[in-house]
Structure formats: C-alpha cells, structure tokens
Amino acid sequence: MNWPIRRNDSNPALWNAGGLHRSIDDLLEDFFGGSLMTAQTGGAFPRFEVAETDDAIIVDAELPGMDEKDVQVTMQDNILTIKGEKKKAEETKKKNCYISERSYGSFQRSLQLGSGVDEEHINATFKKGVLTVTLPKVEPEKSKVRTIDVKTD
C-alpha cells in the first residue's frame, strides 16, 4: 500500500476511511499550498495559550523541537510578535518512511494586546519547548471627573 493515501488516489473508498480531519487537512493544503503548520499560511504554529491574572497577561507558545536562540520576541504598538525558525536536523535518509507530519521553516505570529502593559518589564522564559511571555500590567490612570456647569441661553 502506498502511504499516505490522498484524495486524488484511485481508490476513493480508502481515502474516505481517513475521516473528516484528513479531508479538512487536504482541503486546506490544496487551498493554501501547504500544511496548516507552515509559516506560508500564517496558520496555527506556534499555538498560543493566553491567560490573565490580576497582575499580568501570560502568553505560552508551544515551540517543540526548538531552542531559545531560534526565537525572537518583540512588542510594538501593543502587538506581541513571536517569530523564529525551526530547522531540520541533518540526518541520513530513513528507509520506509511512510508518513512525515513534522514541519520546518520560518514562522511568525502576532497577538494584539490592549493598553495597560508595562513594556519595560516584559519577561520571556523558555523551558521544555514552551515559551512563556509574562506581560505585567500597569495601573490604569484614573480619569479625572470634571463637573460641567449647565447654563441657560
């Protein structure tokens, strides 16, 4: 059997056995010209988890197989940008490799944040393939209340 089975193979019954997930993957691959995990699509790599505490916004980005030296984190105009490159390790060609779902190449993802982030004290750490960016909050300025006199004409 030739792997992977694709929708344009001569046996549509085998392709349908792959299920809805594979059908959607094939559709997106045909439309964008690549996998969802590639940078060319602007897709879902890296995956984010964003949480908020009383003191900070915390962004976790999954970057499996990467080192901190391959990642750049920037903040400009309340936009957090994470970009980098996942490089393919040079290794001998494997025999009988039927499926390869790993992705390599450059990526960039940005996240629009509201105002109220202390940009001077942003902290980023990298551990076990997860980048954690901690964005401390600043106290919002209290608006002044001004009473406006209402006059008659």
C-alpha positions as CSV (number, residue, x, y, z in Angstrom):
1,M,0.0,0.0,0.0
2,N,1.3,3.4,-0.9
3,W,1.3,5.9,2.0
4,P,-0.1,8.5,2.6
5,I,-3.4,7.9,1.0
6,R,-4.6,11.1,-0.6
7,R,-7.9,12.1,-2.1
8,N,-6.7,12.0,-5.6
9,D,-5.7,8.3,-5.3
10,S,-7.5,5.9,-7.5
11,N,-9.3,4.2,-4.6
12,P,-11.8,6.8,-3.1
13,A,-13.1,4.3,-0.5
14,L,-9.7,4.1,1.1
15,W,-9.4,7.9,1.2
16,N,-12.8,8.3,2.8
17,A,-11.7,5.9,5.6
18,G,-9.3,8.7,6.7
19,G,-12.2,10.7,8.1
20,L,-13.2,14.3,8.3
21,H,-10.0,15.5,9.8
22,R,-7.9,14.3,6.9
23,S,-10.4,15.7,4.4
24,I,-10.2,19.2,6.0
25,D,-6.4,18.9,6.0
26,D,-6.3,18.1,2.3
27,L,-8.7,20.9,1.5
28,L,-6.6,23.5,3.4
29,E,-3.4,22.1,1.9
30,D,-4.9,22.4,-1.6
31,F,-6.2,26.0,-0.9
32,F,-3.1,27.4,0.8
33,G,-0.5,25.2,-0.9
34,G,0.9,23.8,2.3
35,S,0.2,22.4,5.7
36,L,-1.5,24.4,8.5
37,M,1.7,24.3,10.4
38,T,3.8,26.2,7.8
39,A,4.5,29.8,8.1
40,Q,3.4,30.5,4.5
41,T,-0.3,30.0,5.6
42,G,0.0,32.3,8.6
43,G,-1.6,29.3,10.3
44,A,-1.6,27.8,13.7
45,F,2.1,27.5,14.5
46,P,3.0,28.2,17.2
47,R,-0.1,27.5,19.2
48,F,-0.8,30.1,21.9
49,E,-2.4,29.9,25.4
50,V,-3.2,33.3,26.8
51,A,-4.2,33.8,30.4
52,E,-4.7,36.8,32.6
53,T,-4.1,37.3,36.3
54,D,-4.6,40.3,38.5
55,D,-1.0,41.4,37.8
56,A,-0.1,40.2,34.3
57,I,-1.1,38.7,31.0
58,I,0.7,35.4,30.4
59,V,1.3,34.0,26.9
60,D,2.5,30.4,26.4
61,A,3.6,29.4,23.0
62,E,4.3,25.8,22.1
63,L,7.6,25.5,20.2
64,P,8.5,21.8,20.2
65,G,12.0,20.9,19.0
66,M,13.3,24.5,19.1
67,D,15.9,26.3,21.2
68,E,15.6,29.7,22.7
69,K,18.3,31.0,20.3
70,D,15.9,30.3,17.4
71,V,13.1,32.5,18.8
72,Q,12.6,36.3,18.7
73,V,10.0,38.1,20.8
74,T,9.1,41.7,20.2
75,M,6.5,44.2,21.4
76,Q,5.5,47.2,19.4
77,D,2.3,49.3,19.5
78,N,0.6,46.8,21.9
79,I,1.3,43.9,19.5
80,L,3.3,41.0,20.8
81,T,5.1,39.1,18.0
82,I,6.8,35.8,18.3
83,K,8.9,34.7,15.3
84,G,11.6,32.2,14.6
85,E,12.7,29.3,12.6
86,K,12.5,25.6,13.2
87,K,15.5,24.0,11.4
88,K,15.5,20.5,10.1
89,A,18.3,18.4,11.6
90,E,20.7,17.0,9.0
91,E,20.4,13.2,9.2
92,T,20.7,10.3,6.9
93,K,17.7,9.5,4.8
94,K,15.4,6.9,6.5
95,K,14.1,4.0,4.6
96,N,10.5,3.1,4.5
97,C,9.3,6.4,5.9
98,Y,5.6,6.4,5.0
99,I,4.3,9.4,7.0
100,S,6.0,12.7,7.8
101,E,3.9,15.3,9.6
102,R,6.8,17.3,11.1
103,S,7.1,20.9,9.9
104,Y,10.1,23.1,9.4
105,G,10.8,26.6,8.4
106,S,10.2,30.2,9.5
107,F,7.1,31.3,11.3
108,Q,5.6,34.5,12.8
109,R,2.5,35.0,15.0
110,S,1.3,38.3,16.5
111,L,-1.2,38.9,19.3
112,Q,-2.9,42.3,19.7
113,L,-2.9,43.3,23.3
114,G,-4.9,46.1,24.9
115,S,-3.1,49.1,26.5
116,G,-2.1,48.7,30.1
117,V,1.0,46.5,29.6
118,D,4.2,47.6,31.3
119,E,6.5,47.2,28.3
120,E,9.7,47.9,30.3
121,H,9.2,44.8,32.5
122,I,8.1,42.1,30.0
123,N,9.8,38.8,30.8
124,A,10.3,35.7,28.5
125,T,11.4,32.3,29.5
126,F,11.9,29.1,27.5
127,K,11.6,25.6,29.1
128,K,10.9,22.2,27.6
129,G,9.7,23.6,24.3
130,V,7.3,26.2,25.8
131,L,8.0,29.9,25.5
132,T,6.3,31.8,28.4
133,V,6.0,35.6,28.0
134,T,4.8,37.5,31.1
135,L,3.5,40.9,30.4
136,P,3.0,42.8,33.7
137,K,0.0,45.1,33.8
138,V,0.2,48.8,34.8
139,E,-2.4,50.5,36.9
140,P,-4.8,52.4,34.6
141,E,-4.7,56.1,35.0
142,K,-7.7,57.3,37.0
143,S,-9.7,59.7,34.9
144,K,-10.4,63.0,36.4
145,V,-14.0,63.8,36.9
146,R,-14.9,67.3,35.9
147,T,-18.2,68.9,36.6
148,I,-19.6,70.9,33.7
149,D,-21.8,73.8,34.5
150,V,-25.1,73.8,32.6
151,K,-26.1,77.3,31.5
152,T,-29.3,78.7,30.1
153,D,-29.4,80.7,26.9
